[in-house]
C-alpha cells in the first residue's frame, strides 16, 4: 500500500476492504481463503449471531471485530495487480 503517506483511518479501512475484495476475486487465491472470507461475510450479514445485536455495544462489536479480522487477514495475501 502507500507507505510514503500517512492515511486517515477511514481511508485506510476502505483501501484494506478493497484489497480483501480483490483477494476474494483473484484466480490465484486458494479456495479455502475464499471460503473463509465468504463464510465470515455471511456471518456478519446474517441475523443469527453468537452475540445478539440488541445487546448494547457488544452486539455490534462482534461483527465489526470479525470484519476487521477478515480484512486484516486478507491483507496478508499478495495478488497480481494486472487485472
PDB file of N, CA, C and O in Angstrom:
ATOM      1  N   UNK A   1       0.835  -1.180   0.000  1.00  0.00           N
ATOM      2  CA  UNK A   1       0.000   0.000   0.000  1.00  0.00           C
ATOM      3  C   UNK A   1       0.876   1.237   0.000  1.00  0.00           C
ATOM      4  O   UNK A   1       2.063   1.157  -0.318  1.00  0.00           O
ATOM      5  N   UNK A   2       0.316   2.362   0.347  1.00  0.00           N
ATOM      6  CA  UNK A   2       1.042   3.617   0.316  1.00  0.00           C
ATOM      7  C   UNK A   2       1.849   3.788   1.590  1.00  0.00           C
ATOM      8  O   UNK A   2       1.310   4.186   2.623  1.00  0.00           O
ATOM      9  N   UNK A   3       3.113   3.494   1.522  1.00  0.00           N
ATOM     10  CA  UNK A   3       3.971   3.594   2.695  1.00  0.00           C
ATOM     11  C   UNK A   3       4.526   5.005   2.875  1.00  0.00           C
ATOM     12  O   UNK A   3       5.004   5.346   3.957  1.00  0.00           O
ATOM     13  N   UNK A   4       4.468   5.825   1.830  1.00  0.00           N
ATOM     14  CA  UNK A   4       5.082   7.145   1.897  1.00  0.00           C
ATOM     15  C   UNK A   4       4.175   8.183   2.546  1.00  0.00           C
ATOM     16  O   UNK A   4       4.671   9.207   3.017  1.00  0.00           O
ATOM     17  N   UNK A   5       2.887   7.960   2.587  1.00  0.00           N
ATOM     18  CA  UNK A   5       1.954   8.955   3.099  1.00  0.00           C
ATOM     19  C   UNK A   5       1.085   8.333   4.187  1.00  0.00           C
ATOM     20  O   UNK A   5       0.575   7.225   4.025  1.00  0.00           O
ATOM     21  N   UNK A   6       0.921   9.046   5.285  1.00  0.00           N
ATOM     22  CA  UNK A   6       0.077   8.561   6.376  1.00  0.00           C
ATOM     23  C   UNK A   6      -1.383   8.779   5.987  1.00  0.00           C
ATOM     24  O   UNK A   6      -1.777   9.895   5.649  1.00  0.00           O
ATOM     25  N   UNK A   7      -2.188   7.710   6.034  1.00  0.00           N
ATOM     26  CA  UNK A   7      -3.591   7.786   5.665  1.00  0.00           C
ATOM     27  C   UNK A   7      -4.462   7.883   6.906  1.00  0.00           C
ATOM     28  O   UNK A   7      -4.115   7.361   7.966  1.00  0.00           O
ATOM     29  N   UNK A   8      -5.609   8.563   6.762  1.00  0.00           N
ATOM     30  CA  UNK A   8      -6.527   8.592   7.891  1.00  0.00           C
ATOM     31  C   UNK A   8      -7.164   7.212   8.048  1.00  0.00           C
ATOM     32  O   UNK A   8      -7.196   6.442   7.088  1.00  0.00           O
ATOM     33  N   UNK A   9      -7.665   6.887   9.223  1.00  0.00           N
ATOM     34  CA  UNK A   9      -8.181   5.539   9.478  1.00  0.00           C
ATOM     35  C   UNK A   9      -9.302   5.105   8.534  1.00  0.00           C
ATOM     36  O   UNK A   9      -9.347   3.940   8.140  1.00  0.00           O
ATOM     37  N   UNK A  10     -10.197   6.004   8.167  1.00  0.00           N
ATOM     38  CA  UNK A  10     -11.297   5.642   7.266  1.00  0.00           C
ATOM     39  C   UNK A  10     -10.777   5.272   5.884  1.00  0.00           C
ATOM     40  O   UNK A  10     -11.192   4.262   5.316  1.00  0.00           O
ATOM     41  N   UNK A  11      -9.873   6.080   5.339  1.00  0.00           N
ATOM     42  CA  UNK A  11      -9.301   5.801   4.022  1.00  0.00           C
ATOM     43  C   UNK A  11      -8.533   4.490   4.042  1.00  0.00           C
ATOM     44  O   UNK A  11      -8.620   3.699   3.103  1.00  0.00           O
ATOM     45  N   UNK A  12      -7.789   4.263   5.103  1.00  0.00           N
ATOM     46  CA  UNK A  12      -7.030   3.019   5.219  1.00  0.00           C
ATOM     47  C   UNK A  12      -7.971   1.811   5.283  1.00  0.00           C
ATOM     48  O   UNK A  12      -7.703   0.785   4.658  1.00  0.00           O
ATOM     49  N   UNK A  13      -9.071   1.927   6.033  1.00  0.00           N
ATOM     50  CA  UNK A  13     -10.042   0.831   6.131  1.00  0.00           C
ATOM     51  C   UNK A  13     -10.685   0.541   4.776  1.00  0.00           C
ATOM     52  O   UNK A  13     -10.887  -0.619   4.418  1.00  0.00           O
ATOM     53  N   UNK A  14     -11.002   1.585   4.032  1.00  0.00           N
ATOM     54  CA  UNK A  14     -11.596   1.408   2.707  1.00  0.00           C
ATOM     55  C   UNK A  14     -10.606   0.714   1.764  1.00  0.00           C
ATOM     56  O   UNK A  14     -10.983  -0.200   1.031  1.00  0.00           O
ATOM     57  N   UNK A  15      -9.357   1.143   1.782  1.00  0.00           N
ATOM     58  CA  UNK A  15      -8.345   0.511   0.925  1.00  0.00           C
ATOM     59  C   UNK A  15      -8.132  -0.955   1.307  1.00  0.00           C
ATOM     60  O   UNK A  15      -7.963  -1.807   0.435  1.00  0.00           O
ATOM     61  N   UNK A  16      -8.139  -1.243   2.597  1.00  0.00           N
ATOM     62  CA  UNK A  16      -7.978  -2.623   3.042  1.00  0.00           C
ATOM     63  C   UNK A  16      -9.173  -3.479   2.620  1.00  0.00           C
ATOM     64  O   UNK A  16      -8.998  -4.633   2.228  1.00  0.00           O
ATOM     65  N   UNK A  17     -10.382  -2.926   2.695  1.00  0.00           N
ATOM     66  CA  UNK A  17     -11.575  -3.660   2.274  1.00  0.00           C
ATOM     67  C   UNK A  17     -11.534  -3.919   0.769  1.00  0.00           C
ATOM     68  O   UNK A  17     -11.913  -4.999   0.316  1.00  0.00           O
ATOM     69  N   UNK A  18     -11.081  -2.941  -0.002  1.00  0.00           N
ATOM     70  CA  UNK A  18     -10.945  -3.139  -1.451  1.00  0.00           C
ATOM     71  C   UNK A  18      -9.932  -4.228  -1.762  1.00  0.00           C
ATOM     72  O   UNK A  18     -10.132  -5.023  -2.680  1.00  0.00           O
ATOM     73  N   UNK A  19      -8.845  -4.268  -0.999  1.00  0.00           N
ATOM     74  CA  UNK A  19      -7.839  -5.310  -1.202  1.00  0.00           C
ATOM     75  C   UNK A  19      -8.424  -6.681  -0.854  1.00  0.00           C
ATOM     76  O   UNK A  19      -8.172  -7.661  -1.554  1.00  0.00           O
ATOM     77  N   UNK A  20      -9.204  -6.748   0.228  1.00  0.00           N
ATOM     78  CA  UNK A  20      -9.835  -8.022   0.604  1.00  0.00           C
ATOM     79  C   UNK A  20     -10.762  -8.498  -0.509  1.00  0.00           C
ATOM     80  O   UNK A  20     -10.809  -9.691  -0.808  1.00  0.00           O
ATOM     81  N   UNK A  21     -11.494  -7.582  -1.119  1.00  0.00           N
ATOM     82  CA  UNK A  21     -12.381  -7.932  -2.235  1.00  0.00           C
ATOM     83  C   UNK A  21     -11.554  -8.417  -3.427  1.00  0.00           C
ATOM     84  O   UNK A  21     -11.928  -9.382  -4.094  1.00  0.00           O
ATOM     85  N   UNK A  22     -10.445  -7.755  -3.691  1.00  0.00           N
ATOM     86  CA  UNK A  22      -9.576  -8.172  -4.797  1.00  0.00           C
ATOM     87  C   UNK A  22      -8.979  -9.546  -4.525  1.00  0.00           C
ATOM     88  O   UNK A  22      -8.848 -10.354  -5.446  1.00  0.00           O
ATOM     89  N   UNK A  23      -8.617  -9.822  -3.286  1.00  0.00           N
ATOM     90  CA  UNK A  23      -8.105 -11.151  -2.919  1.00  0.00           C
ATOM     91  C   UNK A  23      -9.188 -12.192  -3.164  1.00  0.00           C
ATOM     92  O   UNK A  23      -8.914 -13.263  -3.704  1.00  0.00           O
ATOM     93  N   UNK A  24     -10.409 -11.882  -2.771  1.00  0.00           N
ATOM     94  CA  UNK A  24     -11.521 -12.822  -2.961  1.00  0.00           C
ATOM     95  C   UNK A  24     -11.747 -13.118  -4.444  1.00  0.00           C
ATOM     96  O   UNK A  24     -12.012 -14.263  -4.812  1.00  0.00           O
ATOM     97  N   UNK A  25     -11.645 -12.114  -5.281  1.00  0.00           N
ATOM     98  CA  UNK A  25     -11.930 -12.279  -6.706  1.00  0.00           C
ATOM     99  C   UNK A  25     -10.761 -12.833  -7.516  1.00  0.00           C
ATOM    100  O   UNK A  25     -10.961 -13.307  -8.635  1.00  0.00           O
ATOM    101  N   UNK A  26      -9.561 -12.784  -6.979  1.00  0.00           N
ATOM    102  CA  UNK A  26      -8.368 -13.208  -7.729  1.00  0.00           C
ATOM    103  C   UNK A  26      -8.382 -14.714  -7.984  1.00  0.00           C
ATOM    104  O   UNK A  26      -8.725 -15.504  -7.105  1.00  0.00           O
ATOM    105  N   UNK A  27      -8.008 -15.087  -9.187  1.00  0.00           N
ATOM    106  CA  UNK A  27      -7.974 -16.507  -9.570  1.00  0.00           C
ATOM    107  C   UNK A  27      -6.916 -17.268  -8.794  1.00  0.00           C
ATOM    108  O   UNK A  27      -7.093 -18.457  -8.527  1.00  0.00           O
ATOM    109  N   UNK A  28      -5.821 -16.616  -8.426  1.00  0.00           N
ATOM    110  CA  UNK A  28      -4.743 -17.312  -7.741  1.00  0.00           C
ATOM    111  C   UNK A  28      -4.982 -17.507  -6.237  1.00  0.00           C
ATOM    112  O   UNK A  28      -4.203 -18.184  -5.566  1.00  0.00           O
ATOM    113  N   UNK A  29      -6.050 -16.917  -5.716  1.00  0.00           N
ATOM    114  CA  UNK A  29      -6.371 -17.087  -4.293  1.00  0.00           C
ATOM    115  C   UNK A  29      -6.881 -18.504  -4.053  1.00  0.00           C
ATOM    116  O   UNK A  29      -7.783 -18.964  -4.754  1.00  0.00           O
ATOM    117  N   UNK A  30      -6.313 -19.198  -3.072  1.00  0.00           N
ATOM    118  CA  UNK A  30      -6.775 -20.565  -2.774  1.00  0.00           C
ATOM    119  C   UNK A  30      -8.251 -20.592  -2.373  1.00  0.00           C
ATOM    120  O   UNK A  30      -8.775 -19.633  -1.807  1.00  0.00           O
ATOM    121  N   UNK A  31      -8.896 -21.696  -2.676  1.00  0.00           N
ATOM    122  CA  UNK A  31     -10.326 -21.820  -2.386  1.00  0.00           C
ATOM    123  C   UNK A  31     -10.636 -21.713  -0.904  1.00  0.00           C
ATOM    124  O   UNK A  31     -11.666 -21.155  -0.525  1.00  0.00           O
ATOM    125  N   UNK A  32      -9.751 -22.247  -0.057  1.00  0.00           N
ATOM    126  CA  UNK A  32     -10.041 -22.181   1.377  1.00  0.00           C
ATOM    127  C   UNK A  32     -10.077 -20.735   1.865  1.00  0.00           C
ATOM    128  O   UNK A  32     -10.844 -20.416   2.774  1.00  0.00           O
ATOM    129  N   UNK A  33      -9.263 -19.855   1.280  1.00  0.00           N
ATOM    130  CA  UNK A  33      -9.265 -18.440   1.648  1.00  0.00           C
ATOM    131  C   UNK A  33     -10.589 -17.812   1.228  1.00  0.00           C
ATOM    132  O   UNK A  33     -11.209 -17.078   1.997  1.00  0.00           O
ATOM    133  N   UNK A  34     -11.017 -18.104   0.009  1.00  0.00           N
ATOM    134  CA  UNK A  34     -12.294 -17.576  -0.468  1.00  0.00           C
ATOM    135  C   UNK A  34     -13.449 -18.081   0.392  1.00  0.00           C
ATOM    136  O   UNK A  34     -14.380 -17.332   0.690  1.00  0.00           O
ATOM    137  N   UNK A  35     -13.387 -19.345   0.786  1.00  0.00           N
ATOM    138  CA  UNK A  35     -14.438 -19.921   1.620  1.00  0.00           C
ATOM    139  C   UNK A  35     -14.497 -19.236   2.981  1.00  0.00           C
ATOM    140  O   UNK A  35     -15.580 -18.897   3.459  1.00  0.00           O
ATOM    141  N   UNK A  36     -13.346 -19.031   3.604  1.00  0.00           N
ATOM    142  CA  UNK A  36     -13.316 -18.370   4.912  1.00  0.00           C
ATOM    143  C   UNK A  36     -13.834 -16.934   4.808  1.00  0.00           C
ATOM    144  O   UNK A  36     -14.597 -16.490   5.666  1.00  0.00           O
ATOM    145  N   UNK A  37     -13.427 -16.207   3.768  1.00  0.00           N
ATOM    146  CA  UNK A  37     -13.917 -14.843   3.580  1.00  0.00           C
ATOM    147  C   UNK A  37     -15.426 -14.822   3.346  1.00  0.00           C
ATOM    148  O   UNK A  37     -16.126 -13.972   3.895  1.00  0.00           O
ATOM    149  N   UNK A  38     -15.927 -15.749   2.537  1.00  0.00           N
ATOM    150  CA  UNK A  38     -17.364 -15.803   2.252  1.00  0.00           C
ATOM    151  C   UNK A  38     -18.162 -16.178   3.501  1.00  0.00           C
ATOM    152  O   UNK A  38     -19.198 -15.574   3.776  1.00  0.00           O
ATOM    153  N   UNK A  39     -17.692 -17.159   4.248  1.00  0.00           N
ATOM    154  CA  UNK A  39     -18.399 -17.551   5.470  1.00  0.00           C
ATOM    155  C   UNK A  39     -18.377 -16.429   6.509  1.00  0.00           C
ATOM    156  O   UNK A  39     -19.360 -16.212   7.217  1.00  0.00           O
ATOM    157  N   UNK A  40     -17.261 -15.726   6.593  1.00  0.00           N
ATOM    158  CA  UNK A  40     -17.185 -14.586   7.509  1.00  0.00           C
ATOM    159  C   UNK A  40     -18.158 -13.493   7.126  1.00  0.00           C
ATOM    160  O   UNK A  40     -18.828 -12.931   7.992  1.00  0.00           O
ATOM    161  N   UNK A  41     -18.248 -13.184   5.850  1.00  0.00           N
ATOM    162  CA  UNK A  41     -19.202 -12.177   5.392  1.00  0.00           C
ATOM    163  C   UNK A  41     -20.634 -12.634   5.640  1.00  0.00           C
ATOM    164  O   UNK A  41     -21.477 -11.839   6.054  1.00  0.00           O
ATOM    165  N   UNK A  42     -20.910 -13.908   5.390  1.00  0.00           N
ATOM    166  CA  UNK A  42     -22.251 -14.439   5.637  1.00  0.00           C
ATOM    167  C   UNK A  42     -22.617 -14.316   7.117  1.00  0.00           C
ATOM    168  O   UNK A  42     -23.757 -13.987   7.445  1.00  0.00           O
ATOM    169  N   UNK A  43     -21.664 -14.575   8.008  1.00  0.00           N
ATOM    170  CA  UNK A  43     -21.924 -14.430   9.443  1.00  0.00           C
ATOM    171  C   UNK A  43     -22.215 -12.977   9.795  1.00  0.00           C
ATOM    172  O   UNK A  43     -23.122 -12.690  10.576  1.00  0.00           O
ATOM    173  N   UNK A  44     -21.441 -12.062   9.214  1.00  0.00           N
ATOM    174  CA  UNK A  44     -21.602 -10.644   9.535  1.00  0.00           C
ATOM    175  C   UNK A  44     -22.979 -10.134   9.127  1.00  0.00           C
ATOM    176  O   UNK A  44     -23.602  -9.385   9.879  1.00  0.00           O
ATOM    177  N   UNK A  45     -23.462 -10.524   7.958  1.00  0.00           N
ATOM    178  CA  UNK A  45     -24.757 -10.022   7.485  1.00  0.00           C
ATOM    179  C   UNK A  45     -25.931 -10.884   7.957  1.00  0.00           C
ATOM    180  O   UNK A  45     -27.088 -10.502   7.786  1.00  0.00           O
ATOM    181  N   UNK A  46     -25.642 -12.015   8.535  1.00  0.00           N
ATOM    182  CA  UNK A  46     -26.686 -12.932   8.989  1.00  0.00           C
ATOM    183  C   UNK A  46     -27.413 -12.379  10.220  1.00  0.00           C
ATOM    184  O   UNK A  46     -26.801 -11.729  11.067  1.00  0.00           O
ATOM    185  N   UNK A  47     -28.702 -12.636  10.309  1.00  0.00           N
ATOM    186  CA  UNK A  47     -29.431 -12.206  11.509  1.00  0.00           C
ATOM    187  C   UNK A  47     -29.115 -13.078  12.724  1.00  0.00           C
ATOM    188  O   UNK A  47     -29.446 -12.697  13.846  1.00  0.00           O
ATOM    189  N   UNK A  48     -28.490 -14.225  12.533  1.00  0.00           N
ATOM    190  CA  UNK A  48     -28.135 -15.117  13.645  1.00  0.00           C
ATOM    191  C   UNK A  48     -26.703 -14.843  14.061  1.00  0.00           C
ATOM    192  O   UNK A  48     -25.788 -14.924  13.242  1.00  0.00           O
ATOM    193  N   UNK A  49     -26.509 -14.525  15.308  1.00  0.00           N
ATOM    194  CA  UNK A  49     -25.197 -14.185  15.840  1.00  0.00           C
ATOM    195  C   UNK A  49     -24.935 -14.930  17.139  1.00  0.00           C
ATOM    196  O   UNK A  49     -25.866 -15.357  17.823  1.00  0.00           O
ATOM    197  N   UNK A  50     -23.674 -15.081  17.468  1.00  0.00           N
ATOM    198  CA  UNK A  50     -23.322 -15.592  18.790  1.00  0.00           C
ATOM    199  C   UNK A  50     -23.676 -14.579  19.868  1.00  0.00           C
ATOM    200  O   UNK A  50     -24.121 -14.939  20.958  1.00  0.00           O
ATOM    201  N   UNK A  51     -23.472 -13.310  19.545  1.00  0.00           N
ATOM    202  CA  UNK A  51     -23.839 -12.218  20.448  1.00  0.00           C
ATOM    203  C   UNK A  51     -24.960 -11.439  19.756  1.00  0.00           C
ATOM    204  O   UNK A  51     -24.722 -10.833  18.711  1.00  0.00           O
ATOM    205  N   UNK A  52     -26.187 -11.439  20.317  1.00  0.00           N
ATOM    206  CA  UNK A  52     -27.317 -10.766  19.658  1.00  0.00           C
ATOM    207  C   UNK A  52     -27.090  -9.260  19.474  1.00  0.00           C
ATOM    208  O   UNK A  52     -26.458  -8.605  20.301  1.00  0.00           O
ATOM    209  N   UNK A  53     -27.619  -8.740  18.380  1.00  0.00           N
ATOM    210  CA  UNK A  53     -27.444  -7.323  18.042  1.00  0.00           C
ATOM    211  C   UNK A  53     -28.123  -6.393  19.050  1.00  0.00           C
ATOM    212  O   UNK A  53     -27.706  -5.244  19.196  1.00  0.00           O
ATOM    213  N   UNK A  54     -29.142  -6.857  19.736  1.00  0.00           N
ATOM    214  CA  UNK A  54     -29.869  -5.980  20.652  1.00  0.00           C
ATOM    215  C   UNK A  54     -29.110  -5.694  21.937  1.00  0.00           C
ATOM    216  O   UNK A  54     -29.529  -4.839  22.718  1.00  0.00           O
ATOM    217  N   UNK A  55     -28.004  -6.389  22.172  1.00  0.00           N
ATOM    218  CA  UNK A  55     -27.170  -6.063  23.330  1.00  0.00           C
ATOM    219  C   UNK A  55     -26.361  -4.810  23.005  1.00  0.00           C
ATOM    220  O   UNK A  55     -25.693  -4.749  21.973  1.00  0.00           O
ATOM    221  N   UNK A  56     -26.421  -3.818  23.882  1.00  0.00           N
ATOM    222  CA  UNK A  56     -25.699  -2.574  23.602  1.00  0.00           C
ATOM    223  C   UNK A  56     -24.206  -2.809  23.380  1.00  0.00           C
ATOM    224  O   UNK A  56     -23.580  -3.569  24.118  1.00  0.00           O
ATOM    225  N   UNK A  57     -23.666  -2.191  22.416  1.00  0.00           N
ATOM    226  CA  UNK A  57     -22.252  -2.151  22.035  1.00  0.00           C
ATOM    227  C   UNK A  57     -21.710  -3.523  21.623  1.00  0.00           C
ATOM    228  O   UNK A  57     -21.289  -3.680  20.477  1.00  0.00           O
ATOM    229  N   UNK A  58     -21.703  -4.505  22.501  1.00  0.00           N
ATOM    230  CA  UNK A  58     -21.064  -5.780  22.177  1.00  0.00           C
ATOM    231  C   UNK A  58     -21.833  -6.561  21.118  1.00  0.00           C
ATOM    232  O   UNK A  58     -21.263  -7.431  20.458  1.00  0.00           O
ATOM    233  N   UNK A  59     -23.121  -6.262  20.946  1.00  0.00           N
ATOM    234  CA  UNK A  59     -23.910  -6.938  19.924  1.00  0.00           C
ATOM    235  C   UNK A  59     -23.417  -6.621  18.518  1.00  0.00           C
ATOM    236  O   UNK A  59     -23.435  -7.481  17.637  1.00  0.00           O
ATOM    237  N   UNK A  60     -22.984  -5.405  18.315  1.00  0.00           N
ATOM    238  CA  UNK A  60     -22.467  -4.978  17.015  1.00  0.00           C
ATOM    239  C   UNK A  60     -20.952  -5.152  16.957  1.00  0.00           C
ATOM    240  O   UNK A  60     -20.377  -5.352  15.888  1.00  0.00           O
ATOM    241  N   UNK A  61     -20.323  -5.072  18.113  1.00  0.00           N
ATOM    242  CA  UNK A  61     -18.868  -5.141  18.171  1.00  0.00           C
ATOM    243  C   UNK A  61     -18.322  -6.470  17.657  1.00  0.00           C
ATOM    244  O   UNK A  61     -17.245  -6.494  17.060  1.00  0.00           O
ATOM    245  N   UNK A  62     -19.034  -7.572  17.873  1.00  0.00           N
ATOM    246  CA  UNK A  62     -18.526  -8.857  17.385  1.00  0.00           C
ATOM    247  C   UNK A  62     -18.490  -8.895  15.861  1.00  0.00           C
ATOM    248  O   UNK A  62     -17.576  -9.476  15.276  1.00  0.00           O
ATOM    249  N   UNK A  63     -19.484  -8.276  15.216  1.00  0.00           N
ATOM    250  CA  UNK A  63     -19.480  -8.212  13.749  1.00  0.00           C
ATOM    251  C   UNK A  63     -18.336  -7.343  13.232  1.00  0.00           C
ATOM    252  O   UNK A  63     -17.653  -7.710  12.277  1.00  0.00           O
ATOM    253  N   UNK A  64     -18.132  -6.192  13.866  1.00  0.00           N
ATOM    254  CA  UNK A  64     -17.036  -5.318  13.454  1.00  0.00           C
ATOM    255  C   UNK A  64     -15.683  -5.973  13.686  1.00  0.00           C
ATOM    256  O   UNK A  64     -14.776  -5.843  12.864  1.00  0.00           O
ATOM    257  N   UNK A  65     -15.549  -6.667  14.789  1.00  0.00           N
ATOM    258  CA  UNK A  65     -14.282  -7.342  15.087  1.00  0.00           C
ATOM    259  C   UNK A  65     -13.991  -8.426  14.053  1.00  0.00           C
ATOM    260  O   UNK A  65     -12.859  -8.552  13.586  1.00  0.00           O
ATOM    261  N   UNK A  66     -15.011  -9.209  13.693  1.00  0.00           N
ATOM    262  CA  UNK A  66     -14.812 -10.246  12.678  1.00  0.00           C
ATOM    263  C   UNK A  66     -14.470  -9.625  11.329  1.00  0.00           C
ATOM    264  O   UNK A  66     -13.589 -10.117  10.624  1.00  0.00           O
ATOM    265  N   UNK A  67     -15.157  -8.554  10.971  1.00  0.00           N
ATOM    266  CA  UNK A  67     -14.860  -7.878   9.702  1.00  0.00           C
ATOM    267  C   UNK A  67     -13.425  -7.370   9.694  1.00  0.00           C
ATOM    268  O   UNK A  67     -12.715  -7.540   8.703  1.00  0.00           O
ATOM    269  N   UNK A  68     -12.993  -6.752  10.784  1.00  0.00           N
ATOM    270  CA  UNK A  68     -11.623  -6.249  10.866  1.00  0.00           C
ATOM    271  C   UNK A  68     -10.617  -7.385  10.778  1.00  0.00           C
ATOM    272  O   UNK A  68      -9.591  -7.260  10.108  1.00  0.00           O
ATOM    273  N   UNK A  69     -10.904  -8.487  11.449  1.00  0.00           N
ATOM    274  CA  UNK A  69     -10.013  -9.639  11.411  1.00  0.00           C
ATOM    275  C   UNK A  69      -9.896 -10.216  10.007  1.00  0.00           C
ATOM    276  O   UNK A  69      -8.794 -10.512   9.546  1.00  0.00           O
ATOM    277  N   UNK A  70     -11.023 -10.376   9.329  1.00  0.00           N
ATOM    278  CA  UNK A  70     -11.006 -10.928   7.968  1.00  0.00           C
ATOM    279  C   UNK A  70     -10.286  -9.998   6.989  1.00  0.00           C
ATOM    280  O   UNK A  70      -9.502 -10.453   6.156  1.00  0.00           O
ATOM    281  N   UNK A  71     -10.554  -8.712   7.093  1.00  0.00           N
ATOM    282  CA  UNK A  71      -9.916  -7.746   6.197  1.00  0.00           C
ATOM    283  C   UNK A  71      -8.412  -7.705   6.445  1.00  0.00           C
ATOM    284  O   UNK A  71      -7.624  -7.647   5.501  1.00  0.00           O
ATOM    285  N   UNK A  72      -8.020  -7.736   7.705  1.00  0.00           N
ATOM    286  CA  UNK A  72      -6.597  -7.747   8.033  1.00  0.00           C
ATOM    287  C   UNK A  72      -5.931  -9.025   7.536  1.00  0.00           C
ATOM    288  O   UNK A  72      -4.831  -8.982   6.986  1.00  0.00           O
ATOM    289  N   UNK A  73      -6.593 -10.155   7.727  1.00  0.00           N
ATOM    290  CA  UNK A  73      -6.056 -11.441   7.278  1.00  0.00           C
ATOM    291  C   UNK A  73      -5.894 -11.456   5.757  1.00  0.00           C
ATOM    292  O   UNK A  73      -4.875 -11.914   5.241  1.00  0.00           O
ATOM    293  N   UNK A  74      -6.906 -10.952   5.044  1.00  0.00           N
ATOM    294  CA  UNK A  74      -6.825 -10.907   3.577  1.00  0.00           C
ATOM    295  C   UNK A  74      -5.713  -9.970   3.122  1.00  0.00           C
ATOM    296  O   UNK A  74      -5.156 -10.156   2.039  1.00  0.00           O
ATOM    297  N   UNK A  75      -5.383  -8.973   3.928  1.00  0.00           N
ATOM    298  CA  UNK A  75      -4.316  -8.051   3.577  1.00  0.00           C
ATOM    299  C   UNK A  75      -2.958  -8.720   3.487  1.00  0.00           C
ATOM    300  O   UNK A  75      -2.046  -8.181   2.859  1.00  0.00           O
ATOM    301  N   UNK A  76      -2.808  -9.869   4.094  1.00  0.00           N
ATOM    302  CA  UNK A  76      -1.547 -10.601   4.035  1.00  0.00           C
ATOM    303  C   UNK A  76      -1.336 -11.372   2.756  1.00  0.00           C
ATOM    304  O   UNK A  76      -0.243 -11.886   2.519  1.00  0.00           O
ATOM    305  N   UNK A  77      -2.365 -11.465   1.920  1.00  0.00           N
ATOM    306  CA  UNK A  77      -2.258 -12.194   0.665  1.00  0.00           C
ATOM    307  C   UNK A  77      -1.889 -11.246  -0.462  1.00  0.00           C
ATOM    308  O   UNK A  77      -2.455 -10.162  -0.599  1.00  0.00           O
ATOM    309  N   UNK A  78      -0.938 -11.675  -1.254  1.00  0.00           N
ATOM    310  CA  UNK A  78      -0.497 -10.883  -2.412  1.00  0.00           C
ATOM    311  C   UNK A  78      -1.251 -11.356  -3.641  1.00  0.00           C
ATOM    312  O   UNK A  78      -1.448 -12.554  -3.843  1.00  0.00           O
ATOM    313  N   UNK A  79      -1.668 -10.403  -4.455  1.00  0.00           N
ATOM    314  CA  UNK A  79      -2.358 -10.738  -5.700  1.00  0.00           C
ATOM    315  C   UNK A  79      -1.717  -9.956  -6.838  1.00  0.00           C
ATOM    316  O   UNK A  79      -1.049  -8.946  -6.619  1.00  0.00           O
ATOM    317  N   UNK A  80      -1.932 -10.442  -8.057  1.00  0.00           N
ATOM    318  CA  UNK A  80      -1.459  -9.699  -9.228  1.00  0.00           C
ATOM    319  C   UNK A  80      -2.337  -8.498  -9.441  1.00  0.00           C
ATOM    320  O   UNK A  80      -3.563  -8.606  -9.399  1.00  0.00           O
ATOM    321  N   UNK A  81      -1.727  -7.347  -9.670  1.00  0.00           N
ATOM    322  CA  UNK A  81      -2.481  -6.112  -9.885  1.00  0.00           C
ATOM    323  C   UNK A  81      -2.841  -5.904 -11.336  1.00  0.00           C
ATOM    324  O   UNK A  81      -3.455  -4.891 -11.670  1.00  0.00           O
ATOM    325  N   UNK A  82      -2.491  -6.800 -12.188  1.00  0.00           N
ATOM    326  CA  UNK A  82      -2.708  -6.620 -13.634  1.00  0.00           C
ATOM    327  C   UNK A  82      -4.029  -7.215 -14.076  1.00  0.00           C
ATOM    328  O   UNK A  82      -4.057  -8.141 -14.887  1.00  0.00           O
ATOM    329  N   UNK A  83      -5.141  -6.684 -13.541  1.00  0.00           N
ATOM    330  CA  UNK A  83      -6.477  -7.146 -13.939  1.00  0.00           C
ATOM    331  C   UNK A  83      -7.067  -6.225 -14.965  1.00  0.00           C
ATOM    332  O   UNK A  83      -8.187  -6.448 -15.423  1.00  0.00           O
TER     333      UNK A  83
END
